[in-house]
Amino acid sequence: MPNTRLNITLPTPIVDDIKALYGQRGLSQFLEEAAREKLDEVKKKVYKGLIEGYQSTAQETKEVLKRFESAVTEKRDV
């Protein structure tokens, strides 16, 4: 997977804590893992909202489709 180099600013105590736990070279890996975890969390919330929205309108959608079913399946002389 291609990488993109970034120039970011973080509070010094946060950077110091990460470096103390993961070393100088572990900083990028830590930030990548943290970003992935946060993205997964945000995506789950977004998808959950979409799914709930679809489910809340499912019955209404079925009723509308039933009304048009005969028009689609009916053979016509054109």
C-alpha positions, 0 to 999 in steps of 0.5 A: 500500500502506498504511503503519504508523508505528513507533517503533523503537530501534536502536543509534546507530552503525547509524542514523548509518551508514545516514543517512551512506549514504542521508541522513535521508530514506533511513532508512525506505526502507533499513529497508523494503528490509532487512526485505523481504530478511530476510522473503524469506530466512526465507520461503524457508527455511520453504517449503523445509522444507514442500516437503521434508516433503511430498516425503518423504511423497509416496510413502506418500501415493500408496500410501494413495490407491491403496488408497482409489481403488477405493472412490471410483471404484466404482459402488455401488447405494445 
